[in-house]
């Protein structure tokens, strides 16, 4: 069982080309992804369901990634606050 899990882990690493750390905890296997971003930072937040749907729809319509839309919205908010 352990050999097959480790083999699966190596295949996964080769397939998605992400550096991973594998952790064994009480019979459970957890893959922890190491962050490989160079110029960006990950963060988590919550949104109203309706707001998230609007964001996704707008992203699809404009073909602008959600992360870029978030950058633009924050920049605009800070800019408008500085002008008032």
C-alpha positions as CSV (number, residue, x, y, z in Angstrom):
1,X,0.0,0.0,0.0
2,X,2.7,2.5,1.0
3,X,4.7,1.7,-2.3
4,X,1.6,2.4,-4.4
5,X,0.9,5.7,-2.6
6,X,4.5,6.8,-3.1
7,X,4.4,5.7,-6.8
8,X,1.1,7.6,-7.2
9,X,2.7,10.7,-5.6
10,X,5.7,10.6,-8.0
11,X,3.3,10.2,-11.0
12,X,1.3,13.1,-9.8
13,X,4.4,15.3,-9.4
14,X,5.5,14.5,-12.9
15,X,2.0,15.0,-14.4
16,X,1.3,18.4,-12.9
17,X,4.9,19.5,-12.5
18,X,4.4,21.0,-9.0
19,X,6.7,20.6,-6.1
20,X,4.8,18.7,-3.4
21,X,5.4,17.6,0.1
22,X,3.7,14.3,1.1
23,X,2.6,13.9,4.7
24,X,1.5,10.7,6.4
25,X,-0.7,11.2,9.4
26,X,-2.5,8.3,11.2
27,X,-3.0,6.3,8.0
28,X,-4.0,9.4,5.9
29,X,-2.0,10.7,3.0
30,X,-2.0,14.5,2.5
31,X,-0.4,16.2,-0.4
32,X,0.8,19.7,0.5
33,X,1.5,22.0,-2.4
34,X,4.5,24.3,-2.1
35,X,3.8,27.8,-3.4
36,X,5.7,28.4,-6.6
37,X,4.4,31.9,-7.3
38,X,7.1,34.5,-7.9
39,X,5.3,37.8,-8.3
40,X,1.9,37.1,-6.7
41,X,0.6,36.1,-3.2
42,X,-2.2,33.7,-2.4
43,X,-4.9,34.8,0.1
44,X,-8.3,33.6,1.0
45,X,-11.5,35.5,1.5
46,X,-15.3,35.1,1.5
47,X,-17.9,36.6,-0.8
48,X,-21.6,36.6,-1.1
49,X,-22.7,33.9,-3.4
50,X,-24.2,36.5,-5.8
51,X,-21.0,38.5,-5.9
52,X,-18.9,35.5,-6.7
53,X,-21.3,34.5,-9.5
54,X,-21.1,38.1,-10.9
55,X,-17.3,38.0,-10.7
56,X,-17.1,34.6,-12.5
57,X,-19.6,35.7,-15.2
58,X,-17.7,39.0,-15.8
59,X,-14.4,37.1,-16.0
60,X,-15.8,34.7,-18.6
61,X,-17.4,37.5,-20.6
62,X,-14.3,39.6,-20.7
63,X,-11.8,36.8,-20.6
64,X,-9.9,38.6,-17.8
65,X,-8.7,36.2,-15.0
66,X,-10.4,36.7,-11.7
67,X,-7.0,37.5,-10.1
68,X,-6.5,40.4,-12.5
69,X,-10.0,41.7,-11.9
70,X,-9.3,41.7,-8.2
71,X,-6.1,43.7,-8.8
72,X,-8.0,46.2,-10.9
73,X,-10.8,46.5,-8.4
74,X,-8.5,47.1,-5.4
75,X,-6.4,49.6,-7.3
76,X,-9.5,51.5,-8.3
77,X,-10.9,51.5,-4.8
78,X,-7.6,52.8,-3.3
79,X,-7.4,55.4,-6.1
80,X,-10.9,56.7,-5.5
81,X,-10.3,56.8,-1.8
82,X,-7.2,58.9,-2.3
83,X,-9.0,61.3,-4.5
84,X,-11.9,62.0,-2.1
